[in-house]
Amino acid sequence: MAQQDEKADGTPGYAAFESRDDLTKYGDNALLLFVAQLRLGFDDADTFASNSLTDGSNDKKCDLVAVSADKQRIVLAQGYMSNKSNVGEAPANKASDLNTGVSWLLTGALDGLPETLRGAAEEVRDALNGGEVQELQLWYVHNCKESKNVADELEQALKTADGIVKRDFPGIEVDVSAIEIGRTVLEDEYARMQAPILVSDEFTFDVPGGFEIVTQDWSAFSTAVAVADLRALWEAHKTKLMSPNIRDYLGVVRSSGNINFGIKETAKTQPDNFAIFNNGITVLVNDYELQDAGMPTQRLRVEGVGIVNGGQTTGALGSLNQVEAAATTHAMVMARFVKCTNTTVLGDIVKYNNTQNKVEATDFRSKDAVQDRLRKEFADVTDADYRGGRRGGATDAIQRVRTLVPDSSVAQSVAAFHGEPNLAYNETRSIWDNDAVYSRVFRESLTARHIVYTYGLLKAIERAKQKILAIPETSRTDAQRRHAAFFSARGSNYLLMAAAGACIETMLGVAVADRYALRFKENLSPAAATSAWQPVVDVAVAFSSHLMPATDRGLKALDRVKKALEDFSAMLEAARSANPAPFDELAAATEESASAAKP
């Protein structure tokens, strides 16, 4: 991560970033994490950083490598920070570094990769070979001005990445994209989150009539609009039309399985049927008015346009060339124009209509009895805001809640502590999606104070990892190099959590009838719980090398995980005898609640 001197001037989006003092500890990677949270919508920046940052002295030009929880998106990012008061263009060579980075990540010999990147490369290649990946995104994130030089370098990196995917991972269709995220793009992202409608111009559509629904908070007019009108909007405003739509237009690849290509083919080959074959679009507007009502051709005048659903349709139609567009002369698209005066309802309209931000399982789980009870219990926990499936997503990047206990990290910590590290790291979504898995993790006997117990352990492990990896490679002792090698493996945090859960009787020196009943005797805050766990975690890290064999396939080899946990347990038992103090302190602070120990 390169850096220059002096400080950059502030603008609203950048000011929002600068207010995130919780990211300060990540130094030059702070902006990269802020942008990642804006675009990916995760709720726990520390856990994401612990799993995804790969920046180091020998990072092979990969500062961040992230694989989404559903394995459908891979992000490879480079970052650059200038501290000059008058920033110019970002250095183009940092963009060209993505050429090197993507080559190492996708094709480099694993034994030639640094520890911090080896696990990431294995995870990325496994995801590609699994056939689930739909997007590979290359980001160059900086706080300077965007430039043509950078754009040219990113175009070359995109071609390199696309070529490697087609050559080395045949048979899968992956949308490869590259984007420069500098000051202008950052401000656009910020503006989107402040106001869902960026295009404020007035438009008039010829429509064949329609119908209106009016309520106290919103009104909606449903009709159909000409493909030609959507193309004209796209030509004038491009992706700004999709300010409420998180994903933007992905672009079109020539694949019958790609939704954008399919939209274009349908429009060209069956224009008269397009309106019934396509799901249509939902458009947020500041105001609308139907003119010439009752006439064969009526006009709908709208003020402001923000396409909340149908971005792929609009982008695909907009990308038709003139010859292709000629075949769509009479094609129509179903359209719903929505005006809303209630900001809360408006947020829900965006959330539930957005194709990328569809109704997730967590939204449904947030309403069940277990999550409702946990939220009430957390009301009695100091400095802990647990939402129980009520997503904040990308808005958390701006409206930072310092006491947030993210439900994603809660689910992962509970699953890992109770012996399922693979579930915690590789299959997080199934905790919320699958009824049986959800009931197993969020069982009726789960309490807020047990969550604090496991969540504190996760945070103590993340803190230990950050401390080890912060030591320069050339300054590490042999033991620290072993610990760094373990923590560089993907999923290592959750494996160490599982080891702690499996050894909890050894740690506490007593039999435990129900691990779900464990909690701290005092009603500790998550921060205090982290501190209570830290001395034991620091001792446990000394034996992390015994867990290394289980990280070979990203925790998926369950037999190796089982054997590694057994080896670790034996070593920890010996350590407790030789150094009982930290374990005795944890034991003195822990209790097994009889009221929580239910079948």
C-alpha positions as CSV (number, residue, x, y, z in Angstrom):
1,M,0.0,0.0,0.0
2,A,1.7,3.2,-1.2
3,Q,1.3,6.5,0.6
4,Q,2.2,10.2,0.0
5,D,2.4,13.2,2.4
6,E,-0.1,15.8,3.5
7,K,-3.8,15.5,4.1
8,A,-6.5,15.4,1.4
9,D,-9.4,17.9,1.6
10,G,-12.8,16.7,2.9
11,T,-16.0,16.2,1.0
12,P,-19.2,14.6,2.3
13,G,-18.4,11.0,1.4
14,Y,-14.8,11.3,2.5
15,A,-15.8,13.1,5.6
16,A,-18.0,10.1,6.4
17,F,-15.0,7.9,6.0
18,E,-12.8,10.1,8.2
19,S,-15.4,9.9,11.0
20,R,-14.9,6.1,11.1
21,D,-12.2,6.1,13.8
22,D,-12.8,2.4,14.3
23,L,-11.0,1.9,11.0
24,T,-8.0,4.0,12.0
25,K,-6.1,0.9,13.2
26,Y,-6.0,-0.4,9.7
27,G,-3.9,2.4,8.5
28,D,-3.7,2.7,4.7
29,N,-6.3,0.0,4.3
30,A,-8.9,2.0,6.2
31,L,-10.4,3.5,3.0
32,L,-10.4,0.2,1.3
33,L,-12.4,-1.3,4.1
34,F,-14.8,1.6,4.1
35,V,-15.5,1.3,0.4
36,A,-15.9,-2.5,0.8
37,Q,-18.5,-2.0,3.5
38,L,-20.4,0.5,1.3
39,R,-20.4,-1.8,-1.7
40,L,-20.6,-5.3,-0.1
41,G,-22.9,-4.4,2.8
42,F,-21.3,-6.5,5.6
43,D,-22.0,-5.4,9.1
44,D,-18.8,-6.3,10.9
45,A,-15.7,-4.5,9.5
46,D,-13.3,-6.1,11.9
47,T,-14.3,-9.7,11.1
48,F,-14.3,-8.9,7.4
49,A,-10.8,-7.3,7.7
50,S,-9.6,-10.3,9.6
51,N,-10.8,-12.7,6.9
52,S,-10.1,-10.6,3.8
53,L,-7.1,-8.3,4.1
54,T,-4.0,-9.7,2.4
55,D,-1.8,-6.5,2.3
56,G,1.8,-7.0,3.3
57,S,5.3,-6.5,2.1
58,N,5.0,-9.5,-0.3
59,D,1.3,-9.4,-1.1
60,K,1.8,-10.0,-4.8
61,K,-0.2,-6.8,-5.5
62,C,-3.3,-8.0,-3.7
63,D,-4.3,-5.8,-0.8
64,L,-7.7,-7.4,-0.3
65,V,-9.3,-10.6,-1.5
66,A,-12.9,-11.4,-0.6
67,V,-15.3,-14.2,-1.5
68,S,-18.9,-13.4,-0.8
69,A,-20.8,-15.7,1.6
70,D,-22.8,-17.2,-1.3
71,K,-19.6,-17.9,-3.3
72,Q,-21.0,-15.9,-6.2
73,R,-18.7,-12.9,-6.1
74,I,-15.0,-12.5,-5.8
75,V,-13.3,-9.1,-5.2
76,L,-9.6,-8.4,-5.7
77,A,-8.6,-4.9,-4.6
78,Q,-5.6,-2.6,-4.6
79,G,-5.6,0.5,-2.4
80,Y,-3.7,3.8,-2.4
81,M,-3.8,6.7,0.0
82,S,-2.6,10.2,-0.7
83,N,-2.2,12.7,2.2
84,K,-1.7,15.7,0.0
85,S,-3.9,18.7,0.5
86,N,-4.5,19.0,-3.2
87,V,-4.7,15.5,-4.6
88,G,-4.1,14.8,-8.2
89,E,-4.6,11.6,-10.1
90,A,-3.8,8.3,-8.5
91,P,-0.7,6.6,-9.8
92,A,-1.6,4.4,-12.8
93,N,1.1,1.8,-11.9
94,K,-1.0,0.8,-8.9
95,A,-3.9,-0.1,-11.3
96,S,-1.5,-2.1,-13.5
97,D,-0.5,-4.0,-10.4
98,L,-3.9,-5.7,-10.6
99,N,-2.5,-7.5,-13.7
100,T,0.1,-9.0,-11.5
101,G,-2.3,-9.6,-8.6
102,V,-4.9,-11.5,-10.6
103,S,-2.3,-13.7,-12.2
104,W,-0.8,-14.7,-8.9
105,L,-4.2,-15.2,-7.3
106,L,-5.6,-17.4,-10.1
107,T,-2.6,-19.2,-11.5
108,G,0.4,-18.7,-9.3
109,A,2.0,-21.8,-7.7
110,L,0.6,-22.0,-4.2
111,D,3.9,-22.9,-2.6
112,G,5.3,-19.7,-4.1
113,L,2.6,-17.4,-2.6
114,P,3.1,-15.6,0.7
115,E,1.2,-17.0,3.7
116,T,-1.3,-14.2,3.7
117,L,-2.3,-14.9,0.1
118,R,-2.0,-18.7,-0.1
119,G,-5.3,-19.3,1.7
120,A,-7.1,-16.6,-0.3
121,A,-5.9,-18.2,-3.6
122,E,-7.1,-21.6,-2.5
123,E,-10.5,-20.2,-1.5
124,V,-10.9,-18.3,-4.8
125,R,-9.9,-21.2,-7.0
126,D,-12.2,-23.6,-5.0
127,A,-15.0,-21.2,-5.5
128,L,-14.3,-20.9,-9.3
129,N,-14.0,-24.7,-9.7
130,G,-17.2,-25.1,-7.8
131,G,-19.0,-23.3,-10.6
132,E,-21.0,-20.9,-8.3
133,V,-19.0,-17.7,-9.0
134,Q,-20.9,-15.2,-11.2
135,E,-18.7,-12.1,-10.7
136,L,-15.0,-11.3,-10.5
137,Q,-14.5,-7.7,-9.6
138,L,-11.2,-5.8,-9.7
139,W,-11.1,-2.6,-7.6
140,Y,-8.6,0.2,-7.4
141,V,-9.5,2.3,-4.4
142,H,-7.9,5.6,-3.6
143,N,-8.7,9.1,-2.5
144,C,-7.5,10.9,-5.6
145,K,-9.1,12.0,-8.9
146,E,-10.1,9.3,-11.4
147,S,-8.1,9.4,-14.7
148,K,-8.0,7.9,-18.2
149,N,-4.5,6.5,-17.5
150,V,-5.9,4.4,-14.6
151,A,-9.0,3.4,-16.7
152,D,-6.7,2.1,-19.5
153,E,-4.6,0.1,-17.0
154,L,-7.8,-1.3,-15.4
155,E,-9.0,-2.3,-18.9
156,Q,-5.9,-4.3,-19.4
157,A,-6.2,-6.0,-16.0
158,L,-9.8,-6.9,-16.9
159,K,-8.7,-8.5,-20.1
160,T,-6.0,-10.4,-18.2
161,A,-8.5,-11.7,-15.6
162,D,-11.1,-12.6,-18.2
163,G,-8.5,-14.5,-20.3
164,I,-7.3,-16.5,-17.3
165,V,-10.8,-17.4,-16.2
166,K,-11.7,-18.6,-19.7
167,R,-8.5,-20.5,-20.1
168,D,-8.1,-22.1,-16.6
169,F,-11.7,-22.4,-15.5
170,P,-13.5,-23.5,-18.7
171,G,-17.2,-24.2,-18.6
172,I,-18.2,-21.5,-16.2
173,E,-19.6,-18.0,-17.1
174,V,-18.2,-15.2,-14.9
175,D,-18.8,-11.5,-15.4
176,V,-15.4,-9.8,-15.0
177,S,-15.4,-6.1,-14.2
178,A,-12.9,-3.5,-13.2
179,I,-13.6,-0.2,-11.5
180,E,-11.6,2.8,-10.3
181,I,-13.1,4.1,-7.0
182,G,-11.6,7.5,-6.4
183,R,-13.1,10.7,-4.9
184,T,-15.8,11.1,-7.5
185,V,-17.1,7.5,-7.3
186,L,-16.9,7.6,-3.5
187,E,-19.0,10.7,-3.4
188,D,-21.5,9.1,-5.8
189,E,-21.8,6.0,-3.6
190,Y,-22.3,8.3,-0.5
191,A,-24.9,10.3,-2.3
192,R,-26.8,7.2,-3.3
193,M,-27.2,6.3,0.3
194,Q,-28.4,9.7,1.3
195,A,-30.9,10.1,-1.5
196,P,-32.2,7.2,-3.6
197,I,-33.0,9.4,-6.6
198,L,-29.9,11.1,-8.2
199,V,-31.5,11.9,-11.5
200,S,-33.9,14.8,-10.8
201,D,-34.9,15.7,-14.4
202,E,-38.4,15.7,-15.7
203,F,-39.5,13.1,-18.2
204,T,-42.7,12.4,-20.1
205,F,-43.6,8.8,-21.3
206,D,-46.3,7.9,-23.8
207,V,-48.3,5.1,-22.0
208,P,-51.3,3.0,-23.0
209,G,-53.1,3.8,-19.7
210,G,-52.7,2.1,-16.4
211,F,-54.0,2.1,-12.8
212,E,-53.1,3.9,-9.6
213,I,-53.0,2.8,-6.0
214,V,-52.9,5.5,-3.3
215,T,-52.2,5.2,0.4
216,Q,-51.3,7.6,3.1
217,D,-47.5,7.1,2.7
218,W,-47.2,6.3,-1.0
219,S,-48.8,6.1,-4.4
220,A,-48.0,4.0,-7.4
221,F,-49.0,4.1,-11.0
222,S,-48.7,0.8,-13.0
223,T,-48.4,0.9,-16.8
224,A,-46.0,0.1,-19.7
225,V,-43.3,2.2,-21.3
226,A,-41.6,1.9,-24.7
227,V,-38.2,0.2,-24.9
228,A,-37.1,3.2,-26.9
229,D,-37.8,5.5,-23.9
230,L,-35.8,3.4,-21.6
231,R,-32.9,3.4,-24.1
232,A,-33.1,7.2,-24.3
233,L,-32.9,7.5,-20.5
234,W,-29.9,5.1,-20.4
235,E,-28.1,7.1,-23.1
236,A,-28.5,10.3,-21.1
237,H,-27.8,9.1,-17.5
238,K,-26.3,5.6,-17.6
239,T,-25.9,4.0,-14.1
240,K,-27.1,7.1,-12.2
241,L,-30.6,5.9,-13.1
242,M,-30.0,3.0,-10.8
243,S,-29.1,5.0,-7.7
244,P,-31.4,2.9,-5.5
245,N,-30.0,-0.3,-7.0
246,I,-27.0,-1.6,-5.2
247,R,-25.5,-3.6,-8.0
248,D,-25.7,-1.3,-11.1
249,Y,-25.6,-2.8,-14.5
250,L,-23.2,-5.7,-14.6
251,G,-22.6,-5.6,-18.3
252,V,-23.3,-8.3,-20.9
253,V,-21.3,-11.4,-21.6
254,R,-22.2,-13.6,-24.5
255,S,-23.7,-16.5,-22.6
256,S,-27.2,-17.9,-22.9
257,G,-27.1,-18.4,-19.1
258,N,-26.4,-14.7,-18.4
259,I,-29.5,-12.7,-17.5
260,N,-28.4,-9.6,-19.4
261,F,-27.7,-11.4,-22.6
262,G,-31.0,-13.2,-22.3
263,I,-32.8,-9.8,-21.9
264,K,-31.2,-8.6,-25.1
265,E,-32.0,-11.7,-27.0
266,T,-35.7,-11.6,-26.0
267,A,-36.0,-7.9,-26.9
268,K,-34.5,-8.6,-30.3
269,T,-36.2,-11.8,-31.2
270,Q,-39.6,-11.5,-29.6
271,P,-40.2,-7.7,-29.1
272,D,-44.0,-8.1,-29.1
273,N,-43.8,-10.5,-26.2
274,F,-41.2,-8.7,-24.2
275,A,-43.6,-7.1,-21.8
276,I,-44.9,-10.4,-20.7
277,F,-41.6,-12.3,-20.7
278,N,-39.8,-9.7,-18.7
279,N,-40.5,-8.9,-15.0
280,G,-40.6,-5.2,-15.7
281,I,-39.2,-2.3,-13.7
282,T,-40.0,-0.4,-10.5
283,V,-39.1,3.3,-10.6
284,L,-38.9,5.7,-7.6
285,V,-40.0,9.2,-8.6
286,N,-40.4,12.5,-6.7
287,D,-43.7,13.1,-8.4
288,Y,-45.9,11.9,-11.3
289,E,-49.0,13.1,-13.1
290,L,-51.1,11.2,-15.7
291,Q,-52.0,13.5,-18.6
292,D,-54.7,13.0,-21.3
293,A,-56.5,10.4,-19.2
294,G,-59.0,8.4,-21.2
295,M,-57.3,9.1,-24.6
296,P,-55.9,6.2,-26.7
297,T,-52.4,7.4,-26.0
298,Q,-51.8,9.0,-22.7
299,R,-48.8,10.7,-21.2
300,L,-47.2,10.2,-17.8
301,R,-45.1,13.1,-16.6
302,V,-42.6,12.2,-13.9
303,E,-40.1,14.2,-11.9
304,G,-36.9,12.3,-10.9
305,V,-36.1,8.8,-11.8
306,G,-34.4,6.1,-9.7
307,I,-34.8,2.5,-10.9
308,V,-35.0,0.4,-7.8
309,N,-35.7,-2.9,-9.6
310,G,-35.1,-3.6,-13.3
311,G,-31.6,-2.2,-13.5
312,Q,-30.4,-5.2,-15.5
313,T,-33.3,-4.8,-17.9
314,T,-32.6,-1.1,-18.4
315,G,-28.9,-1.6,-18.8
316,A,-29.3,-4.5,-21.3
317,L,-31.7,-2.6,-23.4
318,G,-29.6,0.5,-23.3
319,S,-26.6,-1.4,-24.6
320,L,-28.3,-2.6,-27.8
321,N,-26.6,-1.2,-30.9
322,Q,-28.7,0.7,-33.5
323,V,-29.2,-2.4,-35.6
324,E,-30.4,-4.4,-32.7
325,A,-32.5,-1.6,-31.3
326,A,-34.4,-1.4,-34.7
327,A,-35.9,-4.8,-34.0
328,T,-37.5,-3.5,-30.7
329,T,-39.5,-0.6,-32.2
330,H,-42.8,-1.8,-30.8
331,A,-41.4,-3.5,-27.6
332,M,-42.8,-2.4,-24.3
333,V,-41.7,-2.9,-20.7
334,M,-44.1,-3.2,-17.7
335,A,-43.4,-0.3,-15.3
336,R,-44.5,0.8,-11.9
337,F,-43.8,4.4,-10.8
338,V,-43.8,4.9,-7.1
339,K,-43.9,8.1,-5.1
340,C,-43.3,7.8,-1.3
341,T,-43.3,10.5,1.4
342,N,-42.4,8.3,4.4
343,T,-38.6,7.8,4.7
344,T,-39.0,4.6,6.6
345,V,-41.3,3.1,4.1
346,L,-39.1,4.4,1.3
347,G,-36.1,2.5,2.8
348,D,-38.2,-0.7,2.9
349,I,-39.3,-0.2,-0.7
350,V,-35.6,0.0,-1.8
351,K,-34.7,-3.0,0.3
352,Y,-37.5,-5.3,-0.8
353,N,-37.6,-4.4,-4.4
354,N,-33.9,-4.4,-5.1
355,T,-32.9,-7.6,-6.9
356,Q,-29.5,-7.6,-5.2
357,N,-30.9,-6.8,-1.8
358,K,-33.7,-9.3,-2.0
359,V,-35.6,-10.4,1.1
360,E,-32.9,-12.5,2.8
361,A,-33.5,-15.3,5.3
362,T,-32.3,-13.0,8.0
363,D,-35.2,-10.7,7.3
364,F,-37.6,-13.5,8.0
365,R,-35.6,-14.8,11.0
366,S,-35.7,-11.3,12.5
367,K,-39.4,-11.8,13.2
368,D,-39.2,-15.2,14.9
369,A,-39.5,-15.8,18.6
370,V,-35.9,-16.6,19.3
371,Q,-34.6,-13.4,17.7
372,D,-37.3,-11.3,19.4
373,R,-36.4,-12.8,22.8
374,L,-32.6,-12.2,22.2
375,R,-33.2,-8.6,21.3
376,K,-35.1,-8.1,24.6
377,E,-32.3,-9.9,26.6
378,F,-29.6,-7.7,24.9
379,A,-31.4,-4.7,26.3
380,D,-29.9,-5.6,29.7
381,V,-26.4,-6.0,28.3
382,T,-24.2,-3.0,28.6
383,D,-22.9,-1.5,25.4
384,A,-24.5,-4.1,23.1
385,D,-26.8,-3.4,20.2
386,Y,-28.0,-6.7,18.8
387,R,-30.5,-6.4,15.9
388,G,-31.2,-10.1,15.4
389,G,-31.4,-10.3,11.7
390,R,-32.5,-6.7,11.1
391,R,-29.9,-5.8,8.6
392,G,-28.2,-2.4,8.5
393,G,-25.9,-3.5,5.6
394,A,-24.1,-0.8,3.8
395,T,-25.7,2.0,5.9
396,D,-23.5,0.8,8.8
397,A,-20.5,2.2,6.9
398,I,-21.9,5.7,7.4
399,Q,-24.1,5.5,10.4
400,R,-21.7,3.6,12.5
401,V,-23.1,2.0,15.7
402,R,-20.1,1.5,17.9
403,T,-21.9,-1.0,20.2
404,L,-23.2,-3.1,17.3
405,V,-23.1,-6.8,17.9
406,P,-23.5,-8.0,14.2
407,D,-25.9,-10.9,13.7
408,S,-23.5,-12.4,11.1
409,S,-20.6,-12.6,13.6
410,V,-23.0,-13.9,16.3
411,A,-24.1,-16.7,14.1
412,Q,-20.5,-17.5,13.2
413,S,-19.2,-17.4,16.7
414,V,-22.0,-19.6,18.1
415,A,-21.6,-22.2,15.3
416,A,-17.8,-22.3,15.6
417,F,-17.8,-22.6,19.4
418,H,-20.2,-25.4,19.2
419,G,-18.0,-27.5,16.9
420,E,-18.9,-26.3,13.3
421,P,-16.1,-24.1,12.0
422,N,-16.8,-25.1,8.4
423,L,-20.4,-23.9,8.8
424,A,-19.2,-20.7,10.4
425,Y,-16.8,-19.8,7.7
426,N,-17.9,-21.5,4.4
427,E,-21.6,-21.9,4.9
428,T,-22.7,-18.9,6.9
429,R,-25.8,-18.3,4.7
430,S,-27.2,-21.7,5.5
431,I,-27.4,-20.8,9.2
432,W,-30.2,-18.4,8.1
433,D,-31.5,-20.2,5.0
434,N,-31.8,-23.7,6.3
435,D,-34.5,-24.3,9.0
436,A,-32.7,-27.3,10.5
437,V,-29.3,-25.5,10.7
438,Y,-30.9,-22.4,12.0
439,S,-32.7,-24.3,14.8
440,R,-29.4,-26.0,15.6
441,V,-27.4,-22.8,16.1
442,F,-30.2,-20.5,17.4
443,R,-31.7,-23.1,19.6
444,E,-34.4,-22.2,22.2
445,S,-31.9,-22.3,25.0
446,L,-29.5,-19.8,23.4
447,T,-29.2,-16.6,25.6
448,A,-27.8,-13.2,25.0
449,R,-25.2,-13.7,27.7
450,H,-24.0,-17.0,26.0
451,I,-23.7,-15.0,22.8
452,V,-21.6,-12.4,24.6
453,Y,-19.5,-15.4,25.8
454,T,-18.8,-16.8,22.3
455,Y,-18.7,-13.4,20.6
456,G,-16.1,-12.2,23.1
457,L,-14.0,-15.2,22.2
458,L,-14.2,-14.4,18.5
459,K,-13.1,-10.9,19.0
460,A,-10.2,-11.9,21.3
461,I,-9.0,-14.3,18.5
462,E,-9.3,-11.5,15.9
463,R,-7.3,-9.2,18.2
464,A,-4.6,-11.9,18.6
465,K,-4.4,-12.4,14.9
466,Q,-4.1,-8.6,14.2
467,K,-1.3,-8.4,16.8
468,I,0.7,-11.2,15.2
469,L,0.3,-10.1,11.6
470,A,1.2,-6.5,12.6
471,I,4.7,-7.7,13.4
472,P,7.0,-7.2,10.3
473,E,7.9,-10.5,8.7
474,T,11.6,-9.9,9.1
475,S,11.1,-9.2,12.9
476,R,9.1,-12.3,13.7
477,T,10.5,-15.1,15.9
478,D,10.2,-18.7,14.8
479,A,7.1,-19.1,17.0
480,Q,5.5,-15.9,15.6
481,R,6.1,-17.1,12.1
482,R,4.2,-20.3,12.9
483,H,1.4,-18.4,14.4
484,A,1.3,-16.0,11.4
485,A,1.2,-19.0,9.1
486,F,-1.8,-20.4,10.9
487,F,-3.7,-17.1,11.0
488,S,-3.0,-16.5,7.3
489,A,-5.1,-19.6,6.5
490,R,-8.7,-18.8,5.6
491,G,-11.1,-19.8,8.3
492,S,-8.4,-20.1,11.0
493,N,-10.3,-17.8,13.4
494,Y,-13.2,-20.2,13.5
495,L,-11.0,-23.3,13.7
496,L,-9.4,-21.8,16.8
497,M,-12.8,-21.0,18.2
498,A,-13.9,-24.6,17.6
499,A,-10.8,-25.8,19.4
500,A,-11.6,-23.6,22.4
501,G,-15.2,-24.9,22.4
502,A,-14.0,-28.5,22.2
503,C,-11.5,-27.9,25.1
504,I,-13.7,-25.8,27.3
505,E,-13.8,-28.4,30.1
506,T,-10.0,-28.5,30.1
507,M,-9.9,-24.7,30.1
508,L,-12.4,-24.4,33.0
509,G,-11.2,-27.4,34.9
510,V,-14.8,-28.6,35.4
511,A,-17.3,-30.8,33.6
512,V,-19.8,-28.9,31.4
513,A,-23.2,-30.5,30.9
514,D,-24.4,-27.9,28.3
515,R,-22.0,-25.6,26.6
516,Y,-25.0,-23.4,25.5
517,A,-25.5,-22.7,29.2
518,L,-22.0,-21.2,29.6
519,R,-21.8,-17.5,30.3
520,F,-19.8,-15.0,32.4
521,K,-21.0,-14.6,36.0
522,E,-21.1,-10.9,35.6
523,N,-23.3,-9.4,32.9
524,L,-20.3,-8.3,30.9
525,S,-20.3,-6.1,27.8
526,P,-18.9,-7.6,24.6
527,A,-15.8,-5.5,25.0
528,A,-15.3,-6.7,28.6
529,A,-15.9,-10.3,27.5
530,T,-13.2,-9.9,24.9
531,S,-10.7,-8.8,27.5
532,A,-11.8,-11.7,29.8
533,W,-10.9,-14.2,27.0
534,Q,-7.7,-12.6,25.9
535,P,-5.2,-14.2,28.3
536,V,-6.4,-17.7,27.5
537,V,-6.5,-17.0,23.8
538,D,-2.9,-15.7,23.9
539,V,-1.9,-19.0,25.4
540,A,-3.9,-21.1,23.0
541,V,-2.3,-19.4,20.0
542,A,1.0,-21.0,21.0
543,F,-0.5,-24.3,19.9
544,S,-2.1,-23.2,16.8
545,S,0.4,-25.0,14.6
546,H,-1.4,-28.2,15.6
547,L,-4.5,-27.0,13.9
548,M,-2.7,-26.2,10.6
549,P,-3.5,-29.5,8.9
550,A,-7.2,-28.8,9.2
551,T,-6.8,-25.5,7.2
552,D,-5.5,-27.3,4.1
553,R,-8.9,-27.3,2.4
554,G,-10.5,-24.3,4.1
555,L,-11.9,-26.4,6.9
556,K,-13.9,-28.6,4.5
557,A,-12.0,-31.8,5.3
558,L,-13.9,-32.8,8.4
559,D,-11.7,-35.7,9.3
560,R,-8.7,-33.4,9.4
561,V,-10.6,-30.9,11.5
562,K,-11.5,-33.7,14.0
563,K,-7.9,-34.9,14.2
564,A,-6.5,-31.4,14.6
565,L,-8.9,-30.6,17.4
566,E,-7.8,-33.8,19.2
567,D,-4.1,-32.9,18.9
568,F,-4.7,-29.3,20.0
569,S,-6.7,-30.6,23.1
570,A,-3.8,-32.7,24.2
571,M,-1.4,-29.8,24.0
572,L,-3.7,-27.4,25.8
573,E,-4.2,-29.9,28.6
574,A,-0.5,-29.9,29.2
575,A,-0.3,-26.1,29.0
576,R,-3.0,-25.7,31.6
577,S,-1.1,-27.8,34.1
578,A,2.1,-25.8,33.4
579,N,0.5,-22.3,33.4
580,P,-2.9,-22.5,35.3
581,A,-3.3,-18.8,36.1
582,P,-5.1,-17.5,32.9
583,F,-7.3,-20.6,32.8
584,D,-8.2,-20.2,36.5
585,E,-9.1,-16.6,35.9
586,L,-11.5,-17.6,33.1
587,A,-12.9,-20.4,35.2
588,A,-13.6,-18.0,38.1
589,A,-15.4,-15.6,35.7
590,T,-17.5,-18.4,34.1
591,E,-20.7,-20.1,35.2
592,E,-23.1,-22.7,33.7
593,S,-26.5,-21.3,34.0
594,A,-29.0,-23.9,35.1
595,S,-31.9,-21.9,33.6
596,A,-30.4,-22.1,30.2
597,A,-29.6,-25.8,30.2
598,K,-32.7,-27.0,28.4
599,P,-33.0,-30.0,26.2
